[in-house]
């Protein structure tokens, strides 16, 4: 289950409890996330803090009921949606809609009801595959648009490159007063941690020497302080942490869970093989952009403890594009 699916679950939980006591802890549990990760990812995906979203949705529901039911008392709407007093409800309502709750009832015939609709994450962000690829690979989702991202990056070439690259990036973030499992310096945007082979091993099953690059999303200020990533590639280790822009777009996504003592590296390789098989049935093809591995869940000392989402950049096959014209 990827981040989008988890936040979608939390939104469904919120919607079913808008007129009840609503615990943020229970909402994070519904998303199978820690509180800190949940706060960050909810904001990153929806554009609202979870508390802001709940407040806006409760006020929108109250406004809708006042609009549809002119006999509804303001105090009853206030109590139903968690406000201790009608005055507190009226202040919040006025800030949101620039009118009093009573105005909503009295002007219902002349004004449409103000709305703040439920966010539909899976519909907004994902496209449903069709045909044999959906039947055979229901775990592979199509993400409509991953945004472009500005990151700090480091590549290590040699044996066990993932470990070395992560250790260097961990030292860098700690030197800069941030954490893999923490908010950005502006307190708003989530840090996202991506990695990928650079270059790939000659034989993924047996090769021990190859490159691995780790990228961490950063603020614009942090990004501008870093030197540009080298233009050259190949079998080199970067001299320092550099800056890199990751190109977004449409991606096929599969989630790899960390399962007890099983080697997550083996499960990741199986995931990439599933993409290869999926492409033979799908309307999509690899478009040449960089594939990504998003590392999910870190401990307080920045050790990776969660799963991994695999991102394969894709585009519609030429025949599919022609059929849509």
SEKEPA-137716 format. One record per residue: z, x, y of N, C-alpha, C, O in turn; residue number from 1. Coordinates in steps of 0.02 Angstrom, whole numbers, plus 50000, padded with zeros to 5 digits. Example, Ala and Ser with C-alpha at 12.3 -4.5 7.8 and 13.67 -1.06 7.14 Angstrom:
PT   n_pz   n_px   n_py  ca_pz  ca_px  ca_py   c_pz   c_px   c_py   o_pz   o_px   o_py    k
PT  50390  50660  49716  50390  50615  49775  50390  50660  49835  50423  50712  49834    1
PT  50354  50642  49888  50357  50684  49947  50394  50645  50002  50402  50670  50057    2
END
This chain:
PT   n_pz   n_px   n_py  ca_pz  ca_px  ca_py   c_pz   c_px   c_py   o_pz   o_px   o_py    k
PT  50000  50043  49940  50000  50000  50000  50000  50044  50062  50046  50084  50072    1
PT  49948  50038  50104  49944  50081  50163  49984  50052  50221  50014  49999  50216    2
PT  49985  50090  50277  50026  50070  50334  50005  50001  50361  50047  49961  50380    3
PT  49940  49988  50362  49916  49925  50389  49942  49866  50347  49964  49816  50374    4
PT  49938  49874  50281  49964  49821  50237  50039  49812  50245  50063  49755  50243    5
PT  50075  49866  50255  50147  49861  50264  50165  49825  50329  50209  49782  50330    6
PT  50131  49843  50382  50145  49809  50446  50123  49736  50442  50155  49693  50472    7
PT  50069  49722  50406  50048  49653  50397  50102  49613  50360  50114  49555  50377    8
PT  50133  49644  50310  50189  49610  50275  50246  49596  50323  50277  49543  50320    9
PT  50260  49644  50367  50316  49633  50415  50300  49577  50463  50344  49538  50481   10
PT  50236  49571  50484  50217  49517  50529  50226  49450  50494  50250  49402  50524   11
PT  50207  49446  50431  50216  49384  50393  50291  49367  50388  50310  49308  50392   12
PT  50332  49417  50378  50404  49406  50375  50431  49380  50442  50470  49333  50443   13
PT  50408  49410  50496  50429  49388  50563  50409  49315  50574  50449  49275  50597   14
PT  50346  49299  50557  50321  49231  50569  50361  49179  50532  50370  49123  50556   15
PT  50386  49196  50473  50424  49147  50433  50497  49142  50454  50533  49100  50428   16
PT  50518  49184  50502  50588  49183  50524  50595  49179  50600  50648  49196  50626   17
PT  50544  49157  50635  50547  49155  50707  50603  49109  50734  50631  49123  50786   18
PT  50617  49055  50698  50669  49008  50721  50735  49018  50683  50775  48972  50678   19
PT  50744  49080  50657  50806  49097  50622  50833  49163  50649  50799  49197  50689   20
PT  50893  49182  50627  50917  49249  50642  50871  49299  50609  50857  49294  50549   21
PT  50846  49346  50647  50795  49392  50622  50820  49463  50628  50827  49489  50684   22
PT  50833  49495  50573  50857  49564  50572  50799  49613  50570  50754  49607  50528   23
PT  50800  49662  50615  50749  49713  50614  50753  49754  50550  50701  49775  50523   24
PT  50813  49764  50525  50822  49801  50462  50787  49764  50405  50753  49795  50364   25
PT  50796  49698  50402  50763  49659  50349  50687  49659  50358  50650  49659  50309   26
PT  50665  49660  50421  50593  49662  50434  50563  49728  50411  50509  49730  50382   27
PT  50599  49783  50423  50576  49849  50399  50576  49851  50323  50530  49879  50292   28
PT  50626  49821  50292  50629  49818  50219  50569  49780  50191  50541  49798  50139   29
PT  50549  49727  50226  50491  49688  50203  50428  49731  50203  50381  49718  50165   30
PT  50426  49782  50247  50369  49827  50251  50377  49888  50206  50334  49932  50204   31
PT  50434  49892  50170  50450  49949  50127  50450  50014  50167  50423  50065  50145   32
PT  50481  50012  50227  50482  50070  50270  50552  50082  50297  50592  50036  50301   33
PT  50566  50145  50315  50628  50160  50349  50624  50131  50420  50570  50116  50444   34
PT  50681  50123  50452  50683  50095  50519  50642  50137  50567  50603  50110  50607   35
PT  50651  50203  50565  50617  50246  50613  50541  50243  50603  50504  50238  50652   36
PT  50518  50247  50541  50447  50243  50528  50419  50175  50547  50363  50170  50574   37
PT  50457  50122  50533  50434  50055  50548  50425  50045  50623  50374  50020  50644   38
PT  50474  50065  50662  50469  50058  50735  50406  50093  50761  50369  50065  50801   39
PT  50393  50154  50737  50337  50193  50762  50270  50162  50741  50225  50155  50781   40
PT  50265  50145  50677  50201  50121  50652  50185  50051  50677  50127  50035  50689   41
PT  50236  50009  50686  50224  49942  50714  50193  49948  50783  50144  49914  50799   42
PT  50221  49992  50824  50195  50002  50892  50125  50032  50889  50081  50011  50927   43
PT  50115  50082  50846  50051  50115  50842  49995  50068  50821  49939  50073  50848   44
PT  50009  50023  50775  49957  49979  50748  49947  49916  50791  49890  49895  50802   45
PT  50001  49886  50814  49996  49822  50851  49991  49831  50926  49965  49787  50961   46
PT  50016  49887  50952  50019  49896  51024  50081  49867  51057  50088  49869  51118   47
PT  50126  49840  51016  50189  49811  51041  50247  49840  51002  50240  49856  50942   48
PT  50305  49848  51034  50365  49862  50996  50381  49799  50955  50361  49744  50973   49
PT  50418  49808  50901  50433  49750  50858  50474  49699  50896  50464  49639  50888   50
PT  50521  49721  50938  50562  49674  50976  50520  49637  51027  50530  49577  51038   51
PT  50472  49672  51058  50428  49640  51107  50384  49588  51073  50374  49533  51099   52
PT  50359  49605  51014  50317  49557  50977  50356  49494  50959  50332  49438  50968   53
PT  50417  49504  50933  50458  49446  50915  50473  49403  50976  50468  49342  50973   54
PT  50490  49435  51032  50505  49397  51093  50443  49357  51115  50449  49298  51131   55
PT  50386  49389  51116  50325  49355  51139  50306  49298  51092  50286  49245  51115   56
PT  50313  49308  51027  50295  49255  50980  50344  49196  50985  50323  49139  50980   57
PT  50408  49211  50994  50456  49156  51001  50443  49115  51064  50445  49054  51063   58
PT  50429  49150  51119  50414  49114  51180  50349  49074  51174  50344  49018  51200   59
PT  50299  49102  51141  50237  49067  51131  50246  49004  51089  50217  48952  51103   60
PT  50287  49010  51037  50301  48951  50995  50339  48898  51034  50326  48838  51028   61
PT  50388  48921  51074  50425  48873  51116  50379  48839  51166  50384  48779  51177   62
PT  50334  48878  51196  50287  48850  51245  50242  48798  51211  50228  48746  51240   63
PT  50219  48814  51152  50176  48768  51116  50211  48702  51100  50181  48648  51105   64
PT  50275  48706  51081  50312  48645  51066  50325  48604  51128  50320  48543  51127   65
PT  50342  48637  51183  50351  48601  51246  50286  48569  51269  50287  48514  51298   66
PT  50231  48602  51257  50165  48576  51276  50147  48514  51235  50121  48465  51261   67
PT  50162  48517  51169  50143  48462  51125  50194  48406  51124  50177  48348  51109   68
PT  50257  48422  51139  50311  48372  51132  50348  48366  51199  50399  48399  51209   69
PT  50324  48325  51245  50353  48320  51312  50425  48295  51312  50460  48302  51362   70
PT  50448  48265  51257  50516  48241  51254  50566  48296  51231  50626  48286  51233   71
PT  50539  48352  51210  50583  48406  51187  50624  48434  51245  50596  48450  51298   72
PT  50689  48439  51235  50732  48466  51288  50727  48542  51290  50720  48575  51239   73
PT  50732  48569  51350  50728  48641  51358  50785  48675  51320  50774  48727  51290   74
PT  50844  48646  51322  50901  48677  51288  50889  48680  51213  50910  48728  51180   75
PT  50855  48630  51185  50841  48630  51113  50791  48685  51095  50798  48718  51044   76
PT  50740  48694  51137  50692  48747  51126  50726  48816  51132  50711  48862  51094   77
PT  50771  48822  51180  50807  48885  51191  50849  48903  51130  50847  48960  51107   78
PT  50886  48856  51104  50930  48868  51046  50888  48884  50984  50904  48929  50946   79
PT  50834  48846  50974  50793  48855  50915  50765  48926  50911  50759  48954  50857   80
PT  50747  48954  50969  50715  49020  50968  50761  49076  50991  50739  49127  51017   81
PT  50827  49066  50980  50873  49121  50983  50902  49140  51050  50929  49194  51058   82
PT  50897  49096  51100  50925  49111  51166  50994  49080  51172  51005  49022  51154   83
PT  51042  49119  51198  51111  49096  51202  51121  49041  51253  51163  48998  51245   84
PT  51081  49044  51306  51088  48994  51359  51019  48971  51383  50971  49008  51377   85
PT  51015  48910  51411  50951  48888  51440  50928  48932  51497  50869  48942  51508   86
PT  50977  48959  51536  50959  49002  51592  50923  49066  51568  50873  49087  51597   87
PT  50950  49095  51514  50918  49156  51487  50848  49140  51461  50801  49179  51471   88
PT  50841  49083  51429  50776  49061  51404  50727  49050  51462  50669  49071  51460   89
PT  50750  49017  51514  50708  49002  51572  50684  49066  51606  50626  49071  51626   90
PT  50729  49115  51613  50710  49179  51645  50655  49214  51604  50605  49237  51631   91
PT  50666  49216  51538  50617  49249  51494  50551  49211  51495  50497  49242  51497   92
PT  50554  49145  51495  50494  49104  51496  50454  49114  51560  50393  49120  51560   93
PT  50491  49117  51616  50458  49126  51680  50425  49195  51685  50370  49201  51712   94
PT  50458  49246  51659  50429  49313  51659  50365  49316  51617  50318  49352  51633   95
PT  50365  49278  51563  50308  49281  51517  50249  49239  51542  50191  49260  51537   96
PT  50263  49179  51568  50210  49132  51583  50203  49113  51657  50159  49074  51675   97
PT  50246  49141  51699  50245  49126  51772  50254  49052  51786  50225  49025  51833   98
PT  50295  49020  51745  50313  48950  51757  50378  48936  51719  50395  48972  51672   99
PT  50414  48885  51739  50474  48865  51704  50457  48825  51642  50402  48797  51638  100
PT  50502  48822  51593  50489  48781  51534  50475  48708  51552  50433  48675  51521  101
PT  50511  48682  51602  50500  48612  51621  50430  48602  51650  50400  48549  51642  102
PT  50403  48654  51684  50334  48650  51709  50284  48641  51653  50234  48607  51660  103
PT  50299  48674  51597  50253  48669  51540  50247  48597  51517  50193  48574  51500  104
PT  50303  48562  51515  50302  48492  51494  50267  48449  51547  50224  48407  51531  105
PT  50285  48459  51610  50260  48415  51662  50186  48425  51678  50153  48379  51701  106
PT  50161  48486  51665  50092  48501  51683  50046  48503  51621  49990  48528  51625  107
PT  50070  48477  51565  50034  48483  51502  49965  48451  51505  49919  48472  51469  108
PT  49956  48400  51547  49891  48367  51549  49840  48404  51592  49781  48390  51589  109
PT  49864  48452  51631  49820  48488  51676  49809  48561  51658  49760  48591  51680  110
PT  49853  48589  51617  49848  48659  51599  49848  48668  51524  49885  48632  51489  111
PT  49808  48714  51498  49812  48729  51427  49877  48765  51412  49907  48796  51456  112
PT  49898  48761  51350  49959  48796  51330  49947  48871  51330  49898  48893  51300  113
PT  49990  48911  51363  49983  48984  51358  49997  49006  51287  50039  48977  51253  114
PT  49960  49057  51264  49966  49076  51195  49976  49151  51188  49948  49191  51225  115
PT  50016  49169  51140  50018  49238  51116  50013  49231  51040  50063  49218  51006  116
PT  49954  49240  51014  49941  49224  50945  49970  49275  50897  49981  49333  50915  117
PT  49981  49253  50837  50001  49298  50783  49949  49352  50775  49889  49338  50775  118
PT  49971  49414  50767  49925  49468  50752  49905  49465  50678  49948  49461  50635  119
PT  49841  49467  50665  49815  49465  50597  49787  49533  50580  49727  49545  50588  120
PT  49829  49577  50556  49811  49647  50549  49756  49658  50499  49707  49694  50513  121
PT  49761  49629  50440  49711  49642  50389  49643  49615  50410  49592  49647  50397  122
PT  49641  49557  50442  49577  49531  50467  49550  49572  50524  49490  49583  50530  123
PT  49595  49595  50568  49574  49633  50627  49550  49703  50609  49503  49729  50639  124
PT  49582  49734  50559  49569  49804  50545  49527  49817  50483  49495  49869  50477  125
PT  49526  49769  50436  49494  49782  50372  49437  49733  50358  49438  49675  50380  126
PT  49388  49757  50322  49332  49717  50301  49336  49709  50225  49355  49756  50190  127
PT  49319  49651  50199  49322  49639  50127  49257  49661  50095  49203  49637  50113  128
PT  49262  49706  50046  49203  49724  50006  49183  49665  49963  49223  49619  49952  129
PT  49122  49666  49939  49098  49611  49897  49068  49639  49833  49052  49698  49828  130
PT  49061  49594  49784  49026  49613  49723  49066  49655  49675  49127  49651  49673  131
PT  49030  49697  49637  49060  49735  49583  49112  49784  49607  49162  49797  49573  132
PT  49102  49813  49667  49149  49863  49692  49217  49833  49705  49268  49865  49694  133
PT  49218  49770  49729  49282  49736  49740  49316  49720  49675  49376  49728  49668  134
PT  49277  49697  49626  49305  49679  49561  49333  49740  49525  49386  49736  49494  135
PT  49297  49795  49528  49317  49855  49490  49369  49897  49526  49408  49932  49494  136
PT  49369  49894  49594  49413  49937  49633  49449  49897  49687  49439  49910  49746  137
PT  49491  49849  49668  49525  49807  49718  49575  49846  49760  49596  49822  49813  138
PT  49594  49907  49738  49642  49947  49775  49609  49985  49833  49645  50014  49874  139
PT  49543  49986  49836  49508  50021  49890  49492  49971  49945  49459  49921  49934  140
PT  49517  49986  50005  49508  49943  50064  49459  49976  50113  49452  50037  50114  141
PT  49427  49934  50154  49382  49959  50205  49414  49951  50273  49422  49895  50298  142
PT  49432  50006  50304  49461  50006  50371  49404  50006  50422  49364  50053  50424  143
PT  49401  49953  50463  49345  49946  50509  49342  50002  50561  49288  50027  50576  144
PT  49399  50021  50588  49397  50070  50642  49461  50110  50645  49513  50085  50667  145
PT  49458  50172  50624  49511  50220  50636  49497  50252  50703  49441  50276  50714  146
PT  49545  50253  50749  49531  50280  50816  49521  50356  50814  49545  50390  50769  147
PT  49485  50382  50864  49482  50454  50874  49553  50478  50890  49592  50442  50922  148
PT  49570  50538  50867  49638  50563  50876  49638  50635  50901  49596  50675  50879  149
PT  49684  50651  50945  49695  50719  50968  49754  50748  50930  49808  50718  50929  150
PT  49744  50806  50900  49795  50833  50855  49808  50907  50869  49767  50942  50898  151
PT  49866  50928  50845  49881  50999  50836  49866  51016  50764  49885  50977  50719  152
PT  49833  51072  50750  49813  51086  50682  49826  51159  50664  49831  51203  50707  153
PT  49831  51170  50598  49837  51238  50573  49806  51241  50504  49818  51197  50463  154
PT  49765  51292  50492  49733  51302  50427  49757  51366  50395  49761  51418  50428  155
PT  49772  51362  50330  49790  51421  50291  49739  51428  50235  49723  51379  50201  156
PT  49714  51489  50226  49670  51503  50169  49704  51551  50122  49729  51603  50143  157
PT  49706  51533  50058  49738  51575  50008  49762  51533  49950  49737  51477  49939  158
PT  49810  51558  49913  49839  51519  49859  49894  51473  49886  49929  51491  49934  159
PT  49900  51414  49856  49948  51363  49877  49943  51350  49952  49993  51353  49988  160
PT  49883  51335  49977  49873  51329  50050  49909  51269  50080  49929  51272  50139  161
PT  49918  51214  50042  49953  51156  50070  50024  51175  50092  50045  51157  50147  162
PT  50059  51211  50049  50128  51230  50065  50130  51274  50127  50170  51262  50172  163
PT  50086  51325  50130  50087  51371  50186  50067  51336  50251  50097  51348  50304  164
PT  50017  51291  50248  49995  51256  50309  50050  51210  50334  50063  51207  50395  165
PT  50084  51175  50289  50137  51130  50310  50197  51169  50338  50229  51147  50386  166
PT  50213  51225  50308  50269  51265  50333  50256  51290  50404  50301  51290  50446  167
PT  50193  51310  50418  50177  51334  50485  50180  51276  50535  50206  51284  50590  168
PT  50153  51218  50516  50155  51160  50561  50227  51137  50571  50245  51116  50626  169
PT  50267  51139  50519  50337  51118  50526  50374  51164  50575  50412  51140  50617  170
PT  50361  51229  50571  50393  51275  50619  50370  51259  50690  50410  51262  50736  171
PT  50306  51242  50698  50280  51228  50765  50311  51165  50794  50332  51165  50852  172
PT  50314  51111  50755  50341  51049  50783  50415  51057  50800  50439  51029  50849  173
PT  50451  51094  50758  50522  51104  50772  50533  51147  50833  50580  51137  50871  174
PT  50490  51196  50843  50493  51237  50904  50479  51196  50966  50503  51212  51021  175
PT  50441  51142  50958  50423  51099  51015  50467  51037  51020  50451  50990  51056  176
PT  50523  51038  50983  50572  50985  50989  50551  50918  50961  50578  50866  50982  177
PT  50504  50917  50914  50484  50854  50883  50491  50859  50807  50508  50912  50781  178
PT  50479  50805  50772  50486  50802  50700  50427  50763  50671  50399  50719  50704  179
PT  50410  50777  50609  50360  50737  50575  50381  50664  50574  50340  50618  50579  180
PT  50447  50653  50566  50473  50585  50559  50509  50564  50623  50566  50543  50621  181
PT  50473  50571  50680  50505  50555  50744  50454  50528  50793  50393  50531  50781  182
PT  50479  50502  50850  50435  50478  50903  50406  50536  50942  50433  50591  50943  183
PT  50350  50522  50975  50321  50570  51021  50367  50580  51082  50415  50542  51091  184
PT  50351  50630  51122  50392  50644  51181  50395  50585  51229  50444  50577  51265  185
PT  50342  50544  51231  50342  50487  51277  50377  50426  51248  50383  50375  51282  186
PT  50402  50432  51185  50440  50378  51155  50399  50319  51132  50427  50268  51114  187
PT  50332  50325  51133  50290  50268  51117  50247  50279  51055  50250  50240  51008  188
PT  50207  50332  51056  50157  50339  51003  50185  50374  50942  50225  50421  50947  189
PT  50164  50350  50884  50187  50380  50821  50150  50445  50808  50091  50452  50824  190
PT  50184  50492  50778  50151  50552  50752  50122  50533  50684  50156  50503  50642  191
PT  50059  50550  50674  50028  50540  50609  50008  50609  50583  49986  50652  50621  192
PT  50017  50619  50518  50007  50684  50487  49950  50680  50437  49954  50644  50388  193
PT  49896  50717  50451  49837  50718  50408  49826  50788  50381  49847  50837  50411  194
PT  49793  50791  50324  49774  50855  50295  49708  50849  50258  49686  50793  50242  195
PT  49676  50906  50245  49614  50906  50206  49597  50978  50187  49618  51025  50219  196
PT  49559  50984  50132  49537  51050  50110  49486  51077  50160  49443  51041  50183  197
PT  49491  51142  50176  49445  51173  50223  49445  51249  50212  49487  51284  50240  198
PT  49399  51275  50171  49348  51240  50133  49376  51214  50067  49431  51233  50046  199
PT  49337  51172  50033  49357  51146  49968  49360  51203  49917  49325  51253  49925  200
PT  49401  51195  49865  49399  51245  49811  49333  51241  49773  49302  51188  49770  201
PT  49312  51297  49746  49249  51298  49708  49252  51250  49649  49202  51217  49634  202
PT  49309  51247  49617  49320  51200  49562  49387  51167  49573  49439  51199  49564  203
PT  49389  51103  49593  49452  51070  49609  49502  51070  49551  49562  51065  49563  204
PT  49477  51076  49489  49522  51073  49432  49558  51138  49418  49614  51139  49393  205
PT  49525  51195  49436  49553  51259  49416  49563  51309  49472  49605  51354  49467  206
PT  49525  51303  49526  49528  51354  49579  49597  51355  49612  49626  51302  49626  207
PT  49622  51414  49624  49687  51422  49656  49682  51445  49728  49731  51438  49766  208
PT  49624  51471  49748  49616  51496  49816  49566  51452  49854  49508  51445  49835  209
PT  49590  51423  49908  49548  51382  49951  49586  51371  50017  49640  51399  50025  210
PT  49559  51332  50062  49591  51321  50126  49619  51250  50131  49592  51203  50101  211
PT  49672  51243  50170  49699  51176  50183  49720  51173  50256  49754  51219  50281  212
PT  49700  51120  50290  49715  51111  50361  49760  51051  50370  49748  50998  50342  213
PT  49813  51059  50410  49860  51006  50426  49852  50989  50500  49852  51034  50542  214
PT  49847  50924  50515  49839  50901  50584  49892  50850  50600  49905  50804  50561  215
PT  49923  50856  50658  49976  50811  50680  49956  50781  50747  49942  50818  50794  216
PT  49955  50715  50752  49937  50684  50816  49989  50703  50868  50049  50705  50854  217
PT  49966  50717  50929  50011  50739  50983  49992  50702  51047  49941  50669  51051  218
PT  50036  50709  51096  50021  50679  51162  49967  50719  51196  49952  50776  51177  219
PT  49937  50689  51247  49885  50724  51285  49912  50789  51316  49877  50839  51315  220
PT  49973  50787  51341  50003  50848  51371  50009  50903  51319  49991  50961  51333  221
PT  50033  50886  51259  50039  50936  51207  49971  50962  51185  49962  51022  51173  222
PT  49922  50916  51180  49855  50935  51159  49824  50984  51208  49794  51034  51187  223
PT  49831  50972  51273  49799  51015  51323  49830  51084  51327  49798  51130  51353  224
PT  49890  51093  51303  49922  51158  51304  49898  51204  51248  49910  51265  51251  225
PT  49864  51177  51199  49844  51217  51141  49774  51246  51150  49733  51217  51185  226
PT  49760  51303  51117  49692  51331  51119  49646  51291  51073  49669  51256  51028  227
PT  49581  51297  51085  49532  51262  51044  49531  51290  50973  49541  51350  50962  228
PT  49518  51245  50926  49509  51267  50857  49448  51314  50854  49399  51302  50889  229
PT  49451  51366  50814  49394  51413  50810  49330  51378  50790  49331  51331  50749  230
PT  49275  51400  50818  49210  51370  50800  49189  51391  50731  49150  51356  50698  231
PT  49213  51448  50707  49194  51472  50641  49237  51438  50588  49293  51416  50603  232
PT  49212  51434  50529  49250  51405  50473  49259  51457  50419  49275  51515  50433  233
PT  49250  51436  50358  49252  51483  50302  49321  51504  50281  49370  51468  50293  234
PT  49325  51561  50250  49386  51582  50216  49431  51621  50264  49438  51682  50259  235
PT  49461  51585  50311  49504  51615  50361  49567  51573  50369  49568  51513  50355  236
PT  49619  51606  50392  49681  51572  50413  49682  51573  50489  49670  51625  50520  237
PT  49698  51517  50520  49700  51516  50594  49754  51563  50620  49807  51569  50588  238
PT  49742  51595  50676  49792  51641  50704  49853  51606  50732  49906  51636  50740  239
PT  49846  51541  50748  49901  51503  50778  49885  51429  50771  49831  51410  50748  240
PT  49932  51388  50790  49920  51316  50793  49870  51303  50850  49878  51329  50905  241
PT  49820  51263  50836  49766  51250  50883  49758  51175  50894  49796  51135  50866  242
PT  49710  51157  50936  49698  51086  50947  49632  51065  50914  49584  51103  50910  243
PT  49632  51002  50892  49573  50977  50856  49567  50903  50869  49617  50867  50869  244
PT  49506  50879  50881  49493  50808  50886  49467  50783  50820  49418  50809  50793  245
PT  49500  50732  50793  49477  50700  50732  49435  50639  50751  49457  50596  50789  246
PT  49374  50636  50724  49329  50581  50740  49345  50521  50697  49349  50525  50635  247
PT  49355  50463  50730  49371  50402  50693  49309  50367  50669  49255  50397  50664  248
PT  49316  50302  50654  49261  50263  50629  49281  50222  50569  49340  50208  50560  249
PT  49232  50204  50528  49245  50164  50468  49264  50209  50410  49232  50260  50398  250
PT  49317  50189  50374  49341  50229  50318  49357  50182  50260  49382  50127  50269  251
PT  49343  50206  50200  49372  50175  50140  49440  50207  50128  49447  50267  50136  252
PT  49489  50167  50110  49558  50191  50105  49587  50172  50037  49578  50116  50013  253
PT  49622  50220  50007  49659  50207  49945  49728  50238  49952  49734  50294  49979  254
PT  49779  50204  49929  49848  50228  49936  49873  50259  49871  49865  50230  49817  255
PT  49902  50318  49877  49931  50353  49820  50007  50353  49827  50033  50378  49877  256
PT  50041  50324  49779  50114  50322  49782  50144  50383  49749  50117  50410  49701  257
PT  50201  50404  49774  50239  50457  49741  50280  50424  49686  50322  50381  49699  258
PT  50267  50443  49624  50296  50408  49566  50341  50456  49527  50318  50491  49482  259
PT  50405  50456  49545  50454  50495  49508  50436  50568  49501  50424  50602  49551  260
PT  50434  50592  49439  50421  50663  49426  50347  50679  49416  50329  50736  49404  261
PT  50303  50628  49422  50232  50641  49413  50205  50681  49472  50226  50671  49529  262
PT  50160  50727  49458  50131  50771  49508  50086  50730  49555  50035  50703  49533  263
PT  50105  50725  49619  50065  50685  49665  49997  50717  49677  49949  50682  49693  264
PT  49992  50784  49669  49927  50816  49677  49877  50792  49625  49818  50782  49642  265
PT  49899  50781  49564  49855  50755  49512  49832  50684  49528  49775  50666  49517  266
PT  49879  50644  49554  49863  50575  49573  49813  50573  49631  49771  50529  49635  267
PT  49820  50621  49677  49773  50624  49733  49703  50640  49708  49654  50610  49731  268
PT  49697  50687  49662  49631  50703  49634  49601  50642  49599  49540  50630  49604  269
PT  49642  50603  49564  49617  50543  49532  49593  50492  49584  49543  50458  49573  270
PT  49628  50489  49640  49608  50444  49694  49539  50462  49721  49497  50418  49730  271
PT  49527  50527  49732  49461  50548  49757  49407  50533  49706  49351  50517  49724  272
PT  49422  50540  49642  49373  50524  49590  49357  50449  49589  49301  50429  49575  273
PT  49407  50408  49605  49395  50336  49609  49347  50320  49666  49305  50276  49660  274
PT  49353  50356  49721  49305  50347  49776  49234  50362  49753  49187  50326  49769  275
PT  49226  50417  49715  49160  50436  49691  49129  50381  49649  49070  50365  49656  276
PT  49169  50352  49604  49145  50298  49562  49132  50235  49603  49084  50199  49591  277
PT  49176  50222  49652  49169  50163  49695  49103  50164  49734  49071  50113  49743  278
PT  49084  50223  49756  49023  50230  49796  48960  50210  49756  48911  50187  49786  279
PT  48962  50218  49690  48904  50199  49650  48894  50124  49648  48839  50101  49632  280
PT  48946  50085  49662  48943  50012  49660  48942  49981  49730  48923  49923  49738  281
PT  48963  50019  49779  48975  49991  49846  48912  49986  49888  48861  50017  49873  282
PT  48916  49946  49941  48864  49943  49992  48867  50003  50038  48823  50011  50081  283
PT  48917  50046  50030  48930  50101  50077  48914  50168  50046  48910  50175  49985  284
PT  48906  50218  50090  48895  50286  50069  48936  50333  50115  48953  50314  50171  285
PT  48951  50392  50090  48986  50442  50132  48940  50460  50190  48880  50471  50181  286
PT  48970  50463  50251  48928  50475  50310  48932  50546  50337  48905  50561  50390  287
PT  48965  50590  50300  48965  50661  50319  49024  50682  50363  49034  50742  50373  288
PT  49063  50634  50389  49121  50653  50428  49177  50679  50382  49173  50675  50321  289
PT  49228  50707  50414  49283  50737  50377  49324  50684  50341  49347  50636  50372  290
PT  49333  50692  50276  49381  50650  50240  49451  50672  50258  49462  50728  50281  291
PT  49500  50628  50248  49569  50642  50270  49619  50620  50217  49607  50574  50178  292
PT  49676  50654  50217  49734  50633  50178  49792  50623  50227  49815  50671  50257  293
PT  49816  50562  50234  49872  50548  50278  49937  50550  50239  49946  50512  50191  294
PT  49982  50594  50258  50045  50603  50223  50097  50556  50253  50110  50557  50313  295
PT  50127  50514  50211  50171  50460  50233  50243  50475  50211  50254  50492  50153  296
PT  50290  50468  50256  50360  50474  50238  50385  50545  50236  50364  50585  50194  297
PT  50431  50561  50282  50461  50627  50285  50536  50620  50292  50560  50573  50323  298
PT  50572  50668  50264  50644  50668  50270  50665  50694  50339  50622  50714  50379  299
PT  50730  50692  50353  50755  50716  50417  50742  50789  50429  50741  50811  50487  300
PT  50732  50828  50375  50717  50900  50384  50643  50914  50374  50623  50970  50359  301
PT  50602  50861  50383  50529  50867  50385  50497  50885  50318  50443  50915  50316  302
PT  50530  50866  50263  50500  50874  50197  50462  50810  50179  50488  50755  50189  303
PT  50402  50818  50151  50362  50759  50133  50393  50726  50071  50397  50756  50018  304
PT  50412  50663  50079  50446  50627  50025  50408  50564  50004  50426  50532  49955  305
PT  50357  50545  50042  50322  50482  50029  50256  50492  49994  50243  50543  49963  306
PT  50213  50441  50000  50148  50443  49969  50094  50472  50014  50109  50503  50065  307
PT  50032  50460  49995  49975  50486  50033  49921  50432  50034  49905  50402  49982  308
PT  49892  50420  50093  49833  50377  50099  49772  50421  50104  49769  50467  50145  309
PT  49722  50407  50063  49660  50445  50064  49608  50406  50105  49600  50346  50096  310
PT  49573  50441  50150  49523  50410  50194  49455  50442  50181  49446  50502  50192  311
PT  49407  50402  50158  49339  50425  50148  49294  50395  50202  49287  50334  50204  312
PT  49264  50436  50246  49222  50408  50299  49156  50381  50270  49122  50415  50232  313
PT  49140  50320  50288  49081  50287  50258  49040  50251  50310  49061  50240  50367  314
PT  48979  50234  50290  48934  50192  50330  48895  50148  50281  48890  50164  50222  315
PT  48868  50093  50306  48826  50051  50264  48764  50090  50243  48735  50128  50282  316
PT  48744  50080  50181  48682  50111  50157  48623  50084  50198  48626  50029  50226  317
PT  48569  50122  50201  48512  50103  50242  48485  50035  50222  48468  49995  50265  318
PT  48482  50020  50157  48457  49956  50134  48500  49899  50159  48475  49846  50176  319
PT  48565  49910  50160  48612  49859  50184  48602  49847  50259  48604  49790  50282  320
PT  48590  49901  50296  48578  49894  50368  48515  49854  50381  48513  49811  50425  321
PT  48462  49868  50342  48400  49832  50352  48407  49758  50335  48377  49716  50368  322
PT  48448  49743  50284  48456  49673  50264  48495  49633  50315  48490  49571  50316  323
PT  48534  49668  50360  48573  49634  50410  48534  49621  50474  48558  49586  50518  324
PT  48475  49651  50481  48436  49643  50542  48399  49576  50543  48364  49561  50591  325
END
